[in-house]
């Protein structure tokens, strides 16, 4: 069983990776944070927090941003 500290470490790495991927993809598309916010139906503050890896961003908005950038959220692991 994974202890709490290990879960936080795994989650932190996943959030950091997501933040980096969103930022890099946005820049590759030549979009500003403001433009991405408008295209994805979110706000500038949300995009900024997402790219900084704030762990409390809401999943529905994350999915909207990823979809706008042509990215997908994938969950992997052992099936129950």
Helices and strands as residue ranges (DSSP letters): H 4-28, H 33-40, H 44-51, H 59-68
